[in-house]
């Protein structure tokens, strides 16, 4: 009888501990920077719009800054405490970037040949430049698996086209920590943290310039390392912005100026984070990328200052951008089915990457693609979270001691 009572008390204690942990998490949630969450939400929406093959001018405008925003936002949360807790930082990067990449890359790799059997992929239709994908042999599947685990490459390009970001941010963030530590120790801590951060931010940018100008490759990084180095640079920009944020005072007319400059770059000096960027594109990217971030930040700050469903939705979305990265391309396929029916296209065009290219930019299907690319993964995540909460509540209820 006493043993049974001890078990009941133990269960009750575990429930109380869990409840207090949830309270602490809720406090942390309330204290977090919701402006940055909204920034992430706007950036992920822009990414999906870009992948949906929006009208040309909008497409080029978005690509000037939407991916750098993610690196800048990630750098915003970098802390100098990790200079002395390197292992903790690396563990966080592994848990938050490497593991999700490996897990979902392997899932989609396992589904690759099945997608051919059910008609989602085929060898007739592919990307806008005419490239297609093929079923993989047993040896190719195994090699892809090795590439996924050892190099964060080898993922299914037509189902996981945005997965390069996980590797680039993983490498960029750890590289920035290494550079920061080297700069600080080399200068024997004679420089202020802000100056150290400036130097640590400029080094990867200069290395990216050297690499691009000479056509060099970092052979142990998939795609040669350009995205990783530029990602490291923008990561540092985010850390610098965090230091200067108290002095930054957004103005609506400055936001208009930012938008105008980004637009002019998108017309006359187009650049993005393409791994095959030219030296001119390398030089022209930082200005619209940084101004595009400031524009996104200003809009986010304005939204964050208001209350309402729009703010709540964007904060919710911004905290779950991972699932949009993973599932937006496969979600596009539902809209592709509608487009095939609407225009009477060859059903095999569902295999187009990322969307059906016929009439793209001319009709409004890019809006439907965007809604599906954001909405379906987010709805799926919402259902999953509610299911988990329901199961936990039932378990807690059944485990609580009888009164």
WOQUIZI-V730329 format. One record per residue. N is the residue number from 1. RES is the residue in three letters. SS is DSSP state (h for helix, s for strand, l for the rest). NEAR is the number of other ideal C-beta (glycine too) atoms within 10 Angstrom. Layout:
N;RES;SS;NEAR
N;RES;SS;NEAR
This chain:
1;UNK;l;5
2;UNK;h;6
3;UNK;h;7
4;UNK;h;8
5;UNK;h;10
6;UNK;h;10
7;UNK;h;11
8;UNK;h;14
9;UNK;h;11
10;UNK;h;12
11;UNK;h;15
12;UNK;h;13
13;UNK;h;10
14;UNK;h;12
15;UNK;h;16
16;UNK;h;10
17;UNK;h;10
18;UNK;h;12
19;UNK;h;11
20;UNK;h;10
21;UNK;h;10
22;UNK;h;11
23;UNK;h;10
24;UNK;h;10
25;UNK;h;10
26;UNK;h;10
27;UNK;h;10
28;UNK;h;9
29;UNK;h;12
30;UNK;h;8
31;UNK;h;8
32;UNK;l;13
33;UNK;l;15
34;UNK;h;20
35;UNK;h;19
36;UNK;h;22
37;UNK;h;23
38;UNK;h;25
39;UNK;h;27
40;UNK;h;24
41;UNK;h;26
42;UNK;h;21
43;UNK;h;25
44;UNK;h;28
45;UNK;h;20
46;UNK;h;22
47;UNK;h;25
48;UNK;h;29
49;UNK;h;21
50;UNK;h;21
51;UNK;h;22
52;UNK;l;25
53;UNK;l;20
54;UNK;l;22
55;UNK;l;15
56;UNK;h;11
57;UNK;h;12
58;UNK;h;15
59;UNK;h;18
60;UNK;h;19
61;UNK;h;23
62;UNK;h;23
63;UNK;h;20
64;UNK;l;26
65;UNK;l;30
66;UNK;h;24
67;UNK;h;28
68;UNK;h;26
69;UNK;h;26
70;UNK;h;25
71;UNK;h;28
72;UNK;h;31
73;UNK;h;25
74;UNK;h;23
75;UNK;h;26
76;UNK;h;20
77;UNK;l;13
78;UNK;l;20
79;UNK;l;10
80;UNK;h;14
81;UNK;h;9
82;UNK;h;18
83;UNK;h;15
84;UNK;l;8
85;UNK;l;12
86;UNK;h;13
87;UNK;h;8
88;UNK;h;11
89;UNK;h;17
90;UNK;h;16
91;UNK;h;11
92;UNK;h;13
93;UNK;h;19
94;UNK;h;13
95;UNK;h;10
96;UNK;h;16
97;UNK;h;22
98;UNK;h;16
99;UNK;h;12
100;UNK;h;16
101;UNK;h;24
102;UNK;h;17
103;UNK;h;11
104;UNK;h;22
105;UNK;h;25
106;UNK;h;16
107;UNK;h;13
108;UNK;h;20
109;UNK;h;21
110;UNK;h;12
111;UNK;h;16
112;UNK;h;22
113;UNK;h;16
114;UNK;h;11
115;UNK;h;20
116;UNK;h;17
117;UNK;h;9
118;UNK;h;8
119;UNK;l;11
120;UNK;l;17
121;UNK;l;27
122;UNK;l;20
123;UNK;l;12
124;UNK;l;10
125;UNK;l;20
126;UNK;l;19
127;UNK;l;15
128;UNK;l;12
129;UNK;l;6
130;UNK;l;8
131;UNK;l;10
132;UNK;l;15
133;UNK;l;20
134;UNK;l;13
135;UNK;l;15
136;UNK;l;16
137;UNK;l;10
138;UNK;h;8
139;UNK;h;8
140;UNK;h;15
141;UNK;h;16
142;UNK;h;11
143;UNK;h;13
144;UNK;h;19
145;UNK;h;16
146;UNK;h;12
147;UNK;h;16
148;UNK;h;23
149;UNK;h;15
150;UNK;h;10
151;UNK;h;12
152;UNK;l;22
153;UNK;l;17
154;UNK;l;22
155;UNK;l;26
156;UNK;l;23
157;UNK;l;15
158;UNK;l;22
159;UNK;l;25
160;UNK;l;24
161;UNK;l;16
162;UNK;l;18
163;UNK;l;24
164;UNK;h;22
165;UNK;h;19
166;UNK;h;24
167;UNK;h;22
168;UNK;h;30
169;UNK;h;25
170;UNK;h;20
171;UNK;h;22
172;UNK;h;26
173;UNK;h;25
174;UNK;h;19
175;UNK;h;21
176;UNK;h;28
177;UNK;h;21
178;UNK;h;13
179;UNK;h;20
180;UNK;h;23
181;UNK;h;17
182;UNK;h;14
183;UNK;h;19
184;UNK;h;19
185;UNK;h;11
186;UNK;h;12
187;UNK;l;12
188;UNK;l;7
189;UNK;l;10
190;UNK;l;9
191;UNK;l;15
192;UNK;l;10
193;UNK;h;14
194;UNK;h;12
195;UNK;h;12
196;UNK;h;23
197;UNK;h;24
198;UNK;h;17
199;UNK;h;18
200;UNK;h;25
201;UNK;h;23
202;UNK;h;14
203;UNK;h;20
204;UNK;h;23
205;UNK;h;19
206;UNK;h;11
207;UNK;h;19
208;UNK;h;22
209;UNK;h;16
210;UNK;h;11
211;UNK;h;19
212;UNK;h;21
213;UNK;h;12
214;UNK;h;9
215;UNK;l;8
216;UNK;l;13
217;UNK;l;13
218;UNK;l;15
219;UNK;l;8
220;UNK;l;8
221;UNK;l;19
222;UNK;h;20
223;UNK;h;16
224;UNK;h;17
225;UNK;h;24
226;UNK;h;23
227;UNK;h;25
228;UNK;h;25
229;UNK;h;27
230;UNK;h;29
231;UNK;h;32
232;UNK;h;31
233;UNK;h;28
234;UNK;h;32
235;UNK;h;30
236;UNK;h;28
237;UNK;h;22
238;UNK;h;23
239;UNK;h;24
240;UNK;h;19
241;UNK;h;18
242;UNK;h;18
243;UNK;h;13
244;UNK;h;9
245;UNK;h;12
246;UNK;h;7
247;UNK;h;6
248;UNK;l;11
249;UNK;l;6
250;UNK;l;15
251;UNK;l;9
252;UNK;h;10
253;UNK;h;7
254;UNK;h;14
255;UNK;h;19
256;UNK;h;12
257;UNK;h;14
258;UNK;h;22
259;UNK;h;17
260;UNK;h;12
261;UNK;h;16
262;UNK;h;23
263;UNK;h;15
264;UNK;h;12
265;UNK;h;22
266;UNK;h;23
267;UNK;h;11
268;UNK;h;8
269;UNK;l;15
270;UNK;l;16
271;UNK;l;23
272;UNK;l;19
273;UNK;l;24
274;UNK;l;14
275;UNK;l;16
276;UNK;l;9
277;UNK;l;19
278;UNK;l;12
279;UNK;h;13
280;UNK;h;12
281;UNK;h;17
282;UNK;h;19
283;UNK;h;15
284;UNK;h;18
285;UNK;h;26
286;UNK;h;16
287;UNK;h;16
288;UNK;h;26
289;UNK;h;26
290;UNK;h;19
291;UNK;h;21
292;UNK;h;28
293;UNK;h;26
294;UNK;h;21
295;UNK;h;24
296;UNK;h;24
297;UNK;h;26
298;UNK;h;21
299;UNK;h;18
300;UNK;h;27
301;UNK;h;17
302;UNK;h;15
303;UNK;h;19
304;UNK;h;19
305;UNK;l;9
306;UNK;l;8
307;UNK;l;8
308;UNK;l;8
309;UNK;h;7
310;UNK;h;11
311;UNK;h;19
312;UNK;h;11
313;UNK;h;13
314;UNK;h;22
315;UNK;h;22
316;UNK;h;14
317;UNK;h;23
318;UNK;h;22
319;UNK;l;14
320;UNK;l;18
321;UNK;h;21
322;UNK;h;17
323;UNK;h;20
324;UNK;h;24
325;UNK;h;22
326;UNK;h;24
327;UNK;h;20
328;UNK;h;26
329;UNK;h;23
330;UNK;h;20
331;UNK;h;22
332;UNK;h;26
333;UNK;h;20
334;UNK;h;14
335;UNK;h;22
336;UNK;h;23
337;UNK;h;14
338;UNK;h;14
339;UNK;h;22
340;UNK;h;18
341;UNK;h;10
342;UNK;h;11
343;UNK;h;14
344;UNK;l;6
345;UNK;l;17
346;UNK;l;14
347;UNK;h;12
348;UNK;h;14
349;UNK;h;19
350;UNK;h;20
351;UNK;h;23
352;UNK;l;27
353;UNK;l;21
354;UNK;l;24
355;UNK;l;24
356;UNK;l;26
357;UNK;l;17
358;UNK;l;16
359;UNK;l;14
360;UNK;l;20
361;UNK;l;15
362;UNK;l;9
363;UNK;l;14
364;UNK;l;10
365;UNK;h;22
366;UNK;h;24
367;UNK;h;13
368;UNK;h;18
369;UNK;h;28
370;UNK;h;22
371;UNK;h;14
372;UNK;h;22
373;UNK;h;29
374;UNK;h;23
375;UNK;h;15
376;UNK;h;20
377;UNK;h;24
378;UNK;h;22
379;UNK;h;11
380;UNK;h;13
381;UNK;h;18
382;UNK;h;13
383;UNK;h;10
384;UNK;h;11
385;UNK;h;11
386;UNK;h;10
387;UNK;h;10
388;UNK;h;10
389;UNK;h;10
390;UNK;h;10
391;UNK;h;10
392;UNK;h;12
393;UNK;h;10
394;UNK;h;10
395;UNK;h;11
396;UNK;h;14
397;UNK;h;9
398;UNK;h;8
399;UNK;h;13
400;UNK;l;12
401;UNK;l;12
402;UNK;l;4
403;UNK;l;3
